[in-house]
Amino acid sequence: MSHHLQSALSDLRDLIKITELDIADIKEAKNEQQFERLSLKEEKLKSFESKKAMIDHEISLLMTAQPDKDLPQLLNDEQHNALDELKVELSNLRDANKRYAKFVLSVSNLYNTFLERLVPTEMQGYNRVASKDASILEVRV
């Protein structure tokens, strides 16, 4: 189980680093780099989820094998420390994702505002369609 804990920690730390890179890039409008890292981010997330499932399974086996003991009694100090680190890193990832989400929302709102100014829309039932008053952009060279 110690190996899975360390490996899960590594995945979490990698996800945090990738998210921090995404934050830096979105601030500079470097969208391509963010898109290029997307598959790596998904891979790391799947890897973490797999390792977490293995950890959960191993803890379940320990608890089933020794039902008279509480979980803290079943784990050694290294495992306790790794679980504590895991909690801290999960919190760090959550915080990084919150910061990134704020930037994504801001950029999205900016693009939507620009689009609305370029091509005004109106609601027709539940659908948003180009306004009848929308004019085609005129480009002069």
Buried (B, 14 or more C-beta within 10 A) or exposed (E): BBEBBBBBBBBBBBBBEBBBBBBEBBEEEBEEEBEEBEEEBEEBBEBBEBBBEBBEEBBEEBEEEEEEEEEEEBBEEEBEEBBEBBEEBBEBBEEBBEBBEEBBEEBEEEEEEEEEEEEEEEEEEEEEEEEEEEEEEEEEE
